[in-house]
Amino acid sequence: MYPPRIDYQKELNPAQYEAVTAPEGPVLVIAGAGSGKTRTLVYRLAYLVERGADPRSILLLTFTRKASGEMLNRAAHLIQMPLTQVMGGTFHSICYQWLRQFGDRLGYGEGFTVMDRGDQGDLLHMLKDRLGFKQLPTPFPRKETVAEIFSATVNKDLSLERILARDYPQFLEHRERLAQMSMAYQEEKRRHQLLDYDDLLLEGRRLLQEHEPVRHRLSERFQHVMVDEYQDTNRLQAELVRLLAYTHHNVMAVGDDSQSIYSFRGANFRNIMDFPRLFPGARIIKLEENYRSTQPILDLANGIIAPAREKYTKCLFTRRQDGKRPRLICTGSENEQSRAVVAQVQALQKEGISLKNIAVLFRAGYHSFDLEIELTRAGVPFVKFGGFKFMESAHIKDLLSFLRVVANPRDGLSWNRALLMAPGVGRQSANKFTAQIKDNFTLDQALALLKQQRQQGLKDLAGLLARLASPTKNLVERLNLALEFYDPIVRSRYDDFPRRLKDLEHLLTITARYRELRSFLNDLTLEPPSSVADIATPHHQYLTLSTVHSAKGLEWDAVFIIWAAEGRFPSIYSEERAEEMEEERRLMYVAATRARTHLTTSAIIDTWELPSTPPPALSATCPPVCWSCGGWRWSE
């Protein structure tokens, strides 16, 4: 045993101290947002080693290699000794090591290969060709989509037909072919000693389930199993933890049920809720003291999660009792919301809060499209995480190319894009056409050239462009014509066309406020920087735009949550399933707890729907709302 270097009781708050010094046996640490989860794990590592645990007996499971490395480095710094013998890493990397050591029990020789996504796609493409699925009359999913479907059956523990019905209904007609392809895929992998990313977990579990001596050996070696972000584990990962601990039950799982928001990746909310059942006698310790936000923000976060149907009851608190109460902005349109956010961001800058300490969060990537235009117009630099920037989306560029060539017939890039969407037109034909574009090239000349071509697709394109050029049609009508023409194209080009069509429909709402085509296209063309490295402002100042999923684990001084209205946030797709609505509640909780000192939520409500008082769920923690009628205002 090493002489203790750390005064744990002095360094930690009471709940953290209880978790760090917990005796052997199963422990579930419910770590509320901003409560020092990582600090608790780091000190637990240090505590175990200082109290005599062999570093080789500790297994730290995390969701990124970086996370485990940082925790081990911090713990080593605390006790002033290396912890290189502690095994830390992701579930997949740990399973890979076991399969290298014991894979012969499952029929894998020393030379088995783990495929990356590219290799996996190549194999699926070969099988698609071999099975004759490339020449079907209706589109068969691309290799990347097939890989996603097969992965979902593993990580979500659902049948192929259930996955198709829930997430890929456009491919339900191919369910028998996909089942056939799945069988061929499994056979091909076995024949060539190949494993994909999901196989690492599947075969890791099979190794522990079917080979008791291996399970016993690994369980005896790893006497202390620690799992970070336990709420994000899927069924396979939870089973691996249970199998590993079958000789001792010394498992410390750390997570927050209220931040379980990744079911689309296969994360299973039930894992953290069922931990006490899987490990009888488990000690449950709650970390509720928050070191990030002011108390008024935490009051709102507590109010958001309180009605959850199933949860570990906790109440976040902080010693920062002061601070402004969260605000609710209600506007009558999306553009009013965007202008309100831009004005408030600029006001915060004047108060001394830098752009890098401000974030705007939203449920889905397309929710920020209108805001991106207003930020660009106002000269506010930003970067976006989660989803595509408005003008980076291929389907947006496709649709707008039709309008661009009408507005500027000499735009060779847009002509190239539009031409390549016409059936039967390849790059050679497109290049031949664009080579004829001269300085005084007009739309009439272009239409005449198109009508002379043999391909019916080019003649159809000429008809569309002629209608788009009509002065009798307003901008919304023109975009609707382009969308009608593009609809079959987007359905054939993209496997995820339902999402892309929703983006395009949203573009129509943005278009409605413009009267003139060129001003509309010019606003969209003023693109923001594409990455932090591209920003030329001093000290890389930029506003963060992010989906809530991409923002988890991050924090800012000021946070805006936009589109907080039914159908957007919560998502319209969650309304039919109670468990998905519960996840939407947790998603809002995550969004609210990203803010340190300023939190503003905005909703778009038609003026005739506005009540005279705030919603009851908000009235206890939020000030009265300045309901909008005509312009926009925000509450003080």
Steps between C-alpha positions, in 0.01 A plus 500: 500500500631843406501779762193721433579832334147635473264638766188369326255650747650844445523470122146372439146594595312251724327312217818477292690382808239229562534377142880510495538313829213253450581145617510203264180397331279650230470880504286716275600867500225722363703802395278799424604749234810697598543309824864393457452152352848480348660633818325226695628226269853641507510509878347151518787369286751672727322375814500136388873502425588688820301244697698213353313391189729356235478736198478190277172410674325822393300527178376842391240491221421826319349606168814657359865408534572867570270499805668198661846640425421834661353338811799272545743790451319712757490216752869426446579867559305496826688206650831582328544156346432354153180304445601337173396158631137605539305378197295787363318542172177462310284187507600428142873533562487280810305230314753518219782424744310203644430360155868528410580302813217246504354513147605145424220384734253652252675374189701812423864454412771749582453673167136613525436849362278776634341688212465875502191667351660515157584128496152418627344706223712331236391156619133598504531651152650175371217297654239736358643438155534124553138467616370698204359789700660775292253476211173504694214718372479685834803651679684261731679667794860603444781313670536766773130476582507120503788520750297738718197270490700190595677693778168621639372144537799427722516818707126549545429127547215509248408279208582608146131550420447712812799721413369549147150583620626751759787670324508401131138449384600591144688168481239267656430344160860373501483332842536145360791604279669676793452189715661295223783749476551491878541122492746525211689773685539283812614202293754706308648641822537154652657363183764772488559549876356853496336696780320832477477757778182354650640146488756601762222537757301199377800268500632647826172410666496155339850438632390574858167317470618177339842457660475497877877462559566818302219684680633386837857596412407852386261555790766394749755728338280813490389528860396865456287585197418868442264619227464862391180640337308187590175654374644481148569125501304271271370155592819323391725728705288457813517122459878515463524687832276246673698204364832655597393554860342162562759391761500819708239765395754777563353732239483878524274637227489877468239682294184707498167354401381854422765529228417178316444648152667265253238232435544561126851356539372205701546636854250330731342711775402179680862412575548771761149456641544121534849512652371428856310196366802364313723562803293435814606704800644777285579823685350804325681830550373826352724790405268803509729796567553681170819696426388650168171686511325758717214385722223660288618295200513185712148570630376492144700184420356330809153606387554359151598155622264477800201366302705217345313171533805306614813646654735510795359797687759770553507875543795693364625782720794740505662752725451759224160617620504826306446540128229590253200279459463314168296682240239388252471686169189454289494617140251481219734364232833327450666812368386703803658231716825523303515879523426485873786256559744706291407819686538330839837350403620846405367639829693235695814595311456859612476373859843344457409137425710376209346311209692185586308488830159511332313212335171448321361148537228326302337160458587441132759644262250666269352703787786749471474565124320835530719605792814430295377744236432772759837449671676528167303813415598651838866405460503269803754217442389152606580133472243224495517155653252224426326494162616697198528871458213617285702549182720192551208261455514328163122491459473874571769569241324272252167678531644851494706426188180524293428846639862613469523436126179698449639789703843478333518296174880535500538307828691200366521319838123509551443393138727202555310396811159542336600315184640200687159449662339445159458129411753379245735797541859430601795723573610505137164633382485751784851625422413533132200717589682724750781555248249692289430755777635839386507844659162599356338160539124534563238268637322496164820375335535234768141382454547482124811286545324266743202450270734395218637209704380142454467417870145543627645594839657814352178596329315458832765717667445769235127494575562545871740790451255676268229477767741621769582805289137604470452853646145413606613257768616602847802345670306240701324381183834471321652299780197272506544436125868418554413274793240312295764439229767402754282266710562181297868591471557533875311174558727313261827668605481484880400213728405748773271696269219540762732717712625692199147568375419642842800735464374611159151565636657713770676698229156602375423670833822702471422592140162645594647823635685582175345667197797501267704201382843663493480639855393157623793327327746768608406457866554127471832541320660701782630186661644495852844346574501123480732434794667670790827515307333705225390780733701817451365693799736575794561211739269276294180654633191320375149413608422130540195352330440140601246225523437403862642154436832652386504740798483236773797535734567862398411829669475871423432820695187568295277249323203552269265207432297570186187345352373381840155408373312175440590351166851645509627454855354256598527342158180413317636148451498436877134578560374147434737319739501578872862390545614736226314791656681420824830522315395838358454620859849380586633673190354832617655440842840451338454819297405710803791374712759616244455861619710658773336840553257586218230270362240605244243273336300610197175374355313594185130535565235649274352811658149354510630205703669710768362452852484794738733336753810282474458122483456353852810285462712814468319751718659381824854564386471748216390864499185613320543490128468795266272334249569616148241667282642629181867551583707320760603579853656296772420481868711671761 
